[in-house]
């Protein structure tokens, strides 16, 4: 059953502070990012973060000083060179990033090589230090098998990442409920300290509610907060604003 307007409004209010408002288009320009930042200033508050390519970090900082800035490294290919990933991480932090979304070298894991992923993630954790949030993008749709998704989770958890994230949004299969269940279960078994970010294909409030429900079922309603749960999306923001009553 479709939620009524009051329910949609309440859901939108809940989702907004959990949103990583994202723009990772190849044609992004400073003007486009400035417009995104302007839209992020809603009467109901700000999203958790704005996620952009590293070259747009400074634009976001100038346009929207109050919001956390997330960026992507080792993106979207999930390369296997720790030195490259660390260089990109350090440059992003120097430019002003508060949060790093790092793509896991998932192809190596598919080959049965756990060492490369562990080395790369640990090196980027050190580069981030305690002050910068590190989210590990598993690219769960490319790992495909639950046991591989769980292995990637365990590598990330062992390295001390702050979030496990489903997807880049740049591959044919991105976030799925099945992958989310595996990832949330790994977080539960590790004590619930690590957060969860769903990204790639989350386009509607109904999609957001589905993943919120899975996280609540696994870890409880009190666990849901920007420190533990994020939704990475761009298309969702339009529906969210409409549900809140913002002009188109």
Secondary structure, DSSP 8 states (H G I E B T S, - for coil): ----HHHHHHHHHHHHTTEEEEE--TT--HHHHHHHHHHH-BTTB--SEEEE-GGGHHHHHHH-TTSEEEEEESTTT--S-HHHHHHHHHHHHHHT-SEEEEE--HHHHHTT--HHHHHHHHHHHHHHTTTSEEEEE--HHHH-SHHHHHHHHHHHHHHT-SEEE---S-SSS---HHHHHHHHHHHHHTTS-SEEEEESS--SHHHHHHHHHHHHHHH-GGG-STTTEEEEESHHHHHHHHHHT---
